Amino acid sequence: MKTLITTLNSKYIHTSLSLRLLYVASKDSHDVNFKEYTIKDKLEHIKEDLLSMHLDVIAFSCYIWNIDEIKELCSMLKKESQVTIILGGPEVTYEPEYFLEHYKIDYVMSGEGELTFKQLLDCLENKQEINVEGVSYQGHIVHDIAYVPMEYLESLDSPYDLKCDKKDKSKRILYFETSRGCPFQCQYCLSSLEKGLRFFSRDYLKKQLNIIINSDAKVIKLLDRSFNADVDHALFILSYLFENYKEGQQFQFEINADVFQQKIIDYIRDYAPKGLLRFEVGIQSTYEPTNKAVKRMQNFERLSEVVRELMEIGKCDLHLDLIAGLPYESYERFKQSFDDVFAFRAKELQLGFLKMLRGTSLRNNADDFGYHYDENPPYEMIDNHWMSEDDIKKIHLAEDMLEKYWNSGRFKRTMNKIMDDEKSPFDFFYRLGVFYLKSHYKVIGYQLDELFQYLDQFIDQKYHDSLIWDYLSLFKVKPKRWYQPTMSKEERKQVMEDLVLNEHLDKEILYRYSVIEKIDDGYLVCIFKDYRNEMKYYRR
């Protein structure tokens, strides 16, 4: 019985650990393989590719970002074949009856699938009655969620060491798990429905980390819902990484900063290699009534201390998260949450919008809070008792500017200077967004230099020199100017002669490879040579 496990990732660089785990769990007893597509691939091409394999069974891993495409694929496949279709993953786990009723499929798997999938294939292959934990089908709906013993998972071949992955490993994100479950009960999150928190053994983790560290993987993202939920476990992982890491790799973790113990911070300060770690901190809101409503207990004072200390240490990148649209948080109060969190000046601030996910308590109690939300994935909220649809649109506008001008990292000098002068960072991004709309600027399909021109016009050239500096720092070859030269040809020639005489710079290199701009009370010299950019500032 020829079987394929597949999914549609949101981007090519993403990989699906669930596919690989199902594969290693079933490959020795069934004719199973796996393959990944993306949501950007044409569905007709995916369908033809799947049909060309002459499959008996196709299993899709389903999420909010791919469920619409999978629904269409299922319909297309059923029209042209008798293939058996199985859906699994978080999107279908908690409402199997809905998907069996509205999708052209045969089975839904709820929960962890490493045992369930193999058992279902056993039943199908042997034509046995199907009574497998977590498996629903027409006339047989179950609401039990399958969980897999960690010992069984550890007995499987490593999903991180598959021959088929080696070729492109350096180009894609590798997802890794050291635990399953979540200790928190956030009412908007599917993890709140999971039972308990389970850890892989240290011997198993050492083996897997050794495989990953010695592979070509560059970006490794842990799927653990709260890396620091157990201090000893966190310190064990960090210790192993610090002692064995490979240059050029980065490990990304989700942490809860308000319970991030001092001993972990001290350990990072004393032993962490710079750039190895990236922490994602889910703050979501700084408004206490909001946090209580969604059962997200958070000590913002302690969180602030931890974030500031980690930033002061300067050894890891920080990515902070906010969610717009949570209960009790009005537009004005959300602006305060934004400004509270932006004040840290972290490398990235992700502004997300509440998704009313199937199975979550917040979706089940949506009427209590006056929520209206899109009935189609990703189920984004439209409005609630405290925030109007127009408010959400304003926040979307500010979020677009945040992504372009802060999270992109292209305007570091300029944006930090601007924010030193701004009372409300949110208001700045919103005003910039309004200026974009009124000026009919491109929000997509723009050139890099246009972003600089737009911002320069908005701030009326107040930070013009900083923008030039930021712009030139982005290139390894001479870029085109979007600004007027800061010196005449004669002045530039004189400056070059002075630099040769006083700073002992190479005359030929200056004349052939340099861009020199008058910045503030000095000269910024950029040498674009051998696909490198050497920048230095000389005061007059």
C-alpha positions in Angstrom: 0.0 0.0 0.0 1.9 3.0 -1.3 1.6 5.9 1.1 2.8 9.5 1.1 3.0 11.9 4.0 2.9 15.5 2.9 2.1 19.1 3.7 2.3 22.6 2.2 4.8 24.7 4.1 4.3 28.5 4.2 7.8 29.0 2.7 10.5 26.8 1.1 12.9 27.5 3.9 10.5 25.8 6.4 10.6 22.1 7.1 8.0 19.9 8.7 9.3 17.8 11.7 5.9 16.1 11.9 6.3 14.6 8.5 9.7 13.2 9.3 8.6 11.8 12.6 5.6 10.0 11.0 8.0 8.7 8.3 10.6 7.2 10.8 7.7 5.7 12.8 6.2 3.8 9.9 8.9 3.3 7.2 10.0 -0.1 8.5 6.5 -1.7 8.4 4.9 0.1 5.4 5.7 1.5 2.0 5.9 5.1 3.1 7.6 8.2 2.0 7.2 12.0 2.6 7.4 15.1 0.4 6.9 18.8 1.1 5.3 21.5 -1.1 4.6 25.2 -0.3 1.5 27.2 -0.4 3.0 29.2 -3.3 3.1 26.1 -5.5 0.2 25.8 -8.0 -2.3 23.3 -6.8 -2.7 21.8 -10.2 1.0 21.0 -10.3 0.8 19.5 -6.8 -2.2 17.4 -7.8 -0.5 16.1 -11.0 2.7 15.3 -9.0 0.7 13.3 -6.4 -1.3 11.4 -9.0 1.9 10.5 -10.9 3.1 8.6 -7.9 0.1 6.2 -8.1 -0.5 6.4 -4.3 -3.0 4.4 -2.3 -2.9 6.7 0.7 -2.0 10.4 1.2 -1.7 11.9 4.6 -1.7 15.7 4.9 -0.4 17.7 7.9 -2.8 20.6 8.4 -2.3 24.1 9.8 -4.2 27.4 9.5 -1.8 28.6 6.8 -2.4 25.6 4.5 -5.9 24.1 5.2 -7.6 26.0 2.4 -5.2 24.7 -0.1 -5.4 21.2 1.3 -9.2 21.3 1.1 -9.0 22.1 -2.6 -6.4 19.5 -3.2 -8.5 16.8 -1.5 -11.4 17.7 -3.8 -9.2 17.6 -6.9 -7.6 14.3 -6.0 -10.9 12.6 -5.2 -12.3 13.6 -8.6 -9.5 11.7 -10.4 -8.6 8.9 -8.1 -9.7 6.5 -5.4 -6.9 7.5 -3.1 -7.5 7.3 0.7 -6.9 10.7 2.3 -6.0 11.2 5.9 -5.8 14.6 7.7 -3.8 15.3 10.8 -2.2 18.3 12.6 -3.4 21.0 14.9 -5.9 22.5 12.6 -8.1 19.4 12.4 -7.4 17.8 15.9 -10.2 19.4 17.9 -13.1 19.4 15.4 -12.7 16.1 13.4 -16.4 16.0 12.6 -16.3 19.4 10.8 -13.6 18.2 8.4 -15.2 14.9 7.7 -18.4 16.6 6.9 -17.0 19.4 4.7 -13.9 17.9 3.1 -13.6 15.0 0.7 -11.5 12.9 3.0 -11.6 9.5 4.7 -9.9 9.9 8.1 -8.9 12.5 10.7 -6.1 11.9 13.2 -6.3 13.9 16.4 -3.2 14.5 18.4 0.3 13.1 18.2 0.5 10.7 15.3 3.6 8.6 15.5 1.7 5.6 16.9 -1.7 6.4 15.5 -0.5 6.7 11.9 1.2 3.3 11.9 -1.8 1.6 13.5 -4.2 3.2 11.0 -2.0 2.0 8.1 -2.0 -1.5 9.7 -5.8 -1.6 9.8 -6.1 -0.3 6.2 -3.6 -2.7 4.8 -5.1 -5.7 6.6 -8.7 -4.5 6.0 -9.4 -4.6 9.7 -12.0 -2.6 11.6 -10.5 0.7 12.6 -10.7 1.5 16.3 -7.5 3.5 16.8 -7.0 6.2 19.5 -7.5 9.6 18.0 -8.8 8.4 14.6 -12.2 9.6 13.4 -14.2 8.7 10.2 -17.8 8.9 9.0 -20.0 7.3 11.6 -17.1 7.1 14.1 -16.2 10.4 15.7 -13.8 10.4 18.6 -12.7 13.3 20.7 -9.8 11.6 22.5 -6.4 13.1 21.7 -3.5 10.8 21.0 -0.3 11.1 23.0 2.9 9.2 22.4 5.2 7.9 25.1 8.6 9.7 25.0 10.3 6.4 25.2 8.7 5.2 22.0 9.8 8.4 20.2 13.3 7.9 21.4 13.4 4.4 20.0 12.8 5.7 16.4 15.5 6.5 13.9 16.5 10.2 14.1 14.3 12.5 12.1 17.2 14.9 12.0 19.5 12.7 10.1 17.7 11.6 7.0 19.7 11.2 3.8 17.1 13.1 1.7 17.6 16.2 3.8 21.3 16.5 3.6 21.5 18.3 0.2 19.5 21.4 1.3 20.0 21.4 5.0 22.0 24.7 5.0 19.3 26.5 3.1 16.3 25.6 5.4 15.2 25.9 9.0 15.6 22.7 11.0 12.9 22.3 13.6 13.9 20.5 16.8 12.0 19.5 20.0 13.4 18.8 23.4 10.0 18.5 25.1 6.2 18.3 24.4 3.4 20.0 26.0 3.0 23.4 27.7 2.8 24.4 31.3 0.6 27.5 30.6 -3.1 27.9 29.8 -3.3 30.8 27.4 -6.9 30.7 26.2 -6.1 31.7 22.6 -3.5 29.0 22.1 -3.9 25.3 21.2 -1.1 24.4 23.4 -3.3 25.2 26.4 -5.3 22.0 25.5 -2.4 19.7 25.8 -1.9 17.6 28.9 1.3 18.2 30.9 4.9 18.8 30.0 7.1 15.9 28.9 10.8 16.0 28.3 13.1 13.8 26.2 15.9 12.1 28.1 19.3 13.7 28.2 21.0 10.8 26.5 18.6 11.1 23.6 19.0 14.9 23.4 22.8 14.6 23.4 22.6 12.2 20.5 20.2 14.4 18.5 22.1 17.6 19.2 25.3 16.0 18.2 23.7 15.1 14.9 22.4 18.6 14.3 25.5 20.4 15.4 27.6 18.3 13.0 25.2 18.8 10.1 25.1 21.7 7.6 22.1 23.2 9.4 22.5 27.0 10.0 19.2 27.9 11.7 17.7 25.5 14.3 14.4 26.4 15.9 13.2 24.6 19.0 9.5 23.8 19.0 9.3 23.8 22.8 6.5 26.0 24.0 8.6 27.4 26.9 12.2 26.5 26.8 12.9 27.7 30.4 9.9 25.9 32.0 12.4 23.6 33.7 15.6 25.3 34.7 17.8 22.2 34.9 16.6 21.1 31.5 17.3 24.6 30.0 20.8 24.7 31.5 21.6 21.2 30.3 20.6 22.2 26.7 22.6 25.5 26.9 25.6 23.8 28.4 25.7 21.2 25.6 25.4 23.9 23.0 28.1 26.2 24.4 30.5 23.3 24.6 29.8 21.8 21.2 28.4 24.4 18.9 29.6 25.0 15.4 30.4 28.5 14.1 27.7 30.0 12.0 24.8 28.2 13.6 22.0 29.9 15.5 19.5 28.2 17.9 16.1 29.8 18.4 14.1 29.4 21.6 10.7 30.5 22.9 11.0 31.7 26.5 8.8 33.1 29.2 10.9 36.0 30.3 9.1 36.8 33.7 10.1 33.3 35.0 13.5 33.2 33.3 15.7 32.5 36.3 18.8 34.5 37.1 21.0 31.5 37.0 20.2 31.0 33.3 20.9 34.7 32.6 24.2 34.5 34.5 25.2 31.3 32.6 24.5 33.1 29.3 26.6 36.1 30.3 29.5 33.9 31.4 29.6 31.3 28.7 27.3 32.0 25.6 29.1 32.6 22.3 27.8 35.8 20.7 25.1 35.2 18.1 24.4 31.5 18.9 21.1 32.2 20.6 17.9 33.9 19.6 15.1 34.2 22.1 11.4 34.7 21.2 9.6 36.3 24.1 5.8 36.2 24.0 4.6 39.3 25.8 1.3 39.7 24.0 0.0 42.5 26.3 1.1 44.6 29.2 -2.5 45.2 30.4 -3.2 43.1 33.5 -7.0 42.6 33.0 -6.3 41.3 29.5 -3.7 38.8 30.7 -6.1 37.6 33.4 -8.9 37.2 30.9 -6.8 34.8 28.8 -5.2 33.1 31.8 -1.7 34.4 30.9 -0.2 35.2 34.3 2.7 37.6 33.7 4.9 39.8 35.9 5.8 42.6 33.5 8.2 44.2 36.0 10.3 41.1 36.2 9.9 40.5 32.4 11.3 44.0 31.8 14.3 43.3 34.1 15.1 40.1 32.2 14.7 41.6 28.7 16.9 44.6 29.6 19.6 42.4 31.2 19.7 40.0 28.2 20.0 43.0 25.9 22.7 44.5 28.0 24.7 41.3 27.9 24.4 41.5 24.1 25.1 37.9 23.3 21.7 36.9 22.0 19.1 38.3 19.6 15.6 39.1 21.1 12.3 38.8 19.2 9.4 40.2 21.2 5.7 39.3 20.4 2.5 41.3 20.8 -1.1 40.3 19.9 -3.7 42.9 18.9 -7.3 42.1 19.7 -7.2 40.4 23.1 -10.1 40.9 25.5 -10.4 44.2 27.4 -7.6 45.9 25.4 -8.9 48.9 23.5 -7.1 50.6 20.7 -5.6 53.2 23.1 -4.6 50.6 25.6 -3.0 48.5 22.9 -1.0 51.5 21.8 0.3 51.6 25.4 1.3 47.9 25.2 3.1 48.5 22.0 5.0 51.5 23.4 5.8 49.6 26.6 7.3 46.7 24.6 9.0 48.8 21.9 10.8 50.7 24.7 13.2 47.8 25.0 14.4 48.5 21.4 14.7 44.8 20.7 15.9 43.6 17.3 12.4 42.6 16.3 8.9 43.3 17.6 6.3 41.1 16.0 2.9 42.5 16.0 0.4 39.7 15.5 -3.4 39.7 15.3 -5.6 37.4 17.3 -6.5 34.2 15.5 -9.6 32.5 16.9 -8.3 28.9 16.5 -10.5 25.9 16.4 -10.7 24.2 19.8 -9.5 27.1 21.9 -11.5 28.4 24.8 -11.4 32.0 23.5 -13.1 30.8 20.3 -15.6 28.7 22.2 -16.5 31.8 24.4 -16.3 34.3 21.6 -19.8 35.7 22.2 -18.9 36.6 25.8 -16.4 39.1 24.5 -18.3 40.2 21.4 -15.9 38.7 19.0 -16.6 38.7 15.2 -14.0 36.8 13.3 -13.3 35.5 9.8 -14.9 32.1 9.4 -12.1 31.1 7.1 -8.5 30.4 8.1 -6.6 31.9 9.7 -9.7 33.0 11.6 -8.4 36.5 12.3 -10.6 38.6 14.6 -12.6 41.4 13.0 -13.7 43.3 16.1 -14.8 42.8 19.7 -16.4 44.8 22.5 -13.2 47.0 23.0 -11.8 47.3 19.5 -13.6 48.2 16.3 -12.8 46.9 12.8 -11.4 50.4 12.0 -9.1 50.1 15.0 -7.7 46.8 13.7 -7.1 48.4 10.3 -5.1 51.2 11.9 -3.0 48.7 13.7 -2.4 46.8 10.5 -1.2 50.0 8.9 1.2 50.6 11.8 2.4 47.0 11.7 3.3 47.2 8.0 5.5 50.2 8.7 7.0 48.4 11.7 8.0 45.5 9.5 9.5 47.8 6.8 11.4 50.2 9.0 12.2 48.4 12.2 12.1 44.7 11.9 13.9 44.7 8.5 17.0 46.0 10.3 17.8 48.3 7.4 17.4 51.6 9.2 19.2 51.0 12.6 20.9 54.3 13.0 18.0 56.4 11.6 15.2 54.6 13.5 17.0 54.7 16.8 17.6 58.5 16.4 13.9 59.0 15.4 12.7 57.0 18.4 14.9 59.0 20.8 12.7 62.0 19.8 9.3 60.3 19.6 6.9 60.1 22.6 4.9 57.2 21.1 6.6 54.7 18.7 3.1 53.4 17.8 1.9 56.8 16.8 5.1 57.3 14.6 4.5 54.1 12.7 0.8 54.9 12.3 1.5 58.4 11.0 4.1 57.0 8.6 1.5 54.5 7.3 -1.1 57.3 6.8 1.6 59.3 4.9 2.2 56.3 2.7 -1.5 56.0 1.8 -1.9 59.8 1.1 1.2 59.8 -1.0 0.2 56.6 -2.9 3.5 55.0 -2.1 4.1 51.4 -3.0 3.4 49.0 -0.2 4.6 46.0 -2.3 6.8 45.7 -5.3 9.0 48.6 -4.2 12.8 49.0 -4.7 15.0 49.3 -1.7 16.1 52.9 -2.5 12.4 53.8 -2.6 11.9 52.9 1.1 14.7 55.3 1.9 13.2 58.1 -0.2 9.8 57.6 1.4 11.1 57.9 4.9 13.3 60.8 4.1 10.3 62.7 2.7 8.1 61.8 5.7 10.7 63.1 8.2 11.4 66.1 6.0 15.1 65.2 5.7 15.6 65.7 9.5 17.7 62.5 9.7 19.0 62.6 6.1 22.6 61.9 7.0 21.7 58.9 9.1 19.6 57.5 6.2 22.6 57.8 3.8 24.8 55.9 6.3 22.2 53.2 6.8 21.7 52.9 3.0 25.4 52.5 2.2 25.9 50.0 5.0 23.5 47.5 3.2 25.7 46.9 0.1 28.8 45.0 -0.9 29.0 46.7 -4.3 28.5 50.4 -5.1 24.8 51.2 -5.0 22.9 53.8 -7.0 22.2 57.0 -5.1 18.7 57.9 -4.2 19.9 61.2 -2.7 21.8 64.1 -4.1 25.6 63.9 -3.7 26.8 65.5 -0.5 29.8 67.1 -2.2 30.7 68.6 -5.5 33.3 66.7 -7.7 35.9 69.3 -6.8 35.2 68.9 -3.1 35.3 65.2 -3.3 38.6 65.2 -5.0 40.1 67.5 -2.3 38.7 65.2 0.4 40.3 62.2 -1.2 43.7 63.9 -1.4 43.4 64.8 2.3 42.6 61.3 3.2 45.6 60.0 1.3 47.9 62.5 2.9 46.5 62.5 6.5 45.0 59.1 6.9 47.5 57.2 4.6 44.7 55.6 2.5 45.5 54.1 -0.8 44.9 56.6 -3.6 44.1 54.1 -6.3 41.6 52.2 -4.1 39.9 55.5 -3.1 39.5 56.6 -6.7 38.4 53.3 -8.1 36.3 51.7 -5.3 35.1 54.4 -2.8 31.9 56.2 -2.1 32.6 59.2 0.1 29.8 61.3 1.6 29.9 64.3 3.9 28.0 63.2 7.0 27.5 65.6 10.0 31.0 67.0 10.8 33.0 64.4 9.0 33.3 62.0 6.0 31.9 58.5 5.7 34.3 56.5 3.5 32.9 53.2 2.0 35.4 51.0 0.1 33.4 48.6 -2.2 36.0 46.0 -3.2 36.1 42.2 -3.7 32.4 42.1 -2.8 33.1 43.7 0.6 32.2 47.0 2.1 34.7 48.6 4.4 33.2 51.6 6.1 35.0 54.2 8.3 34.1 57.6 9.5 36.7 60.4 9.6 36.1 63.6 11.5 37.0 66.9 9.8 
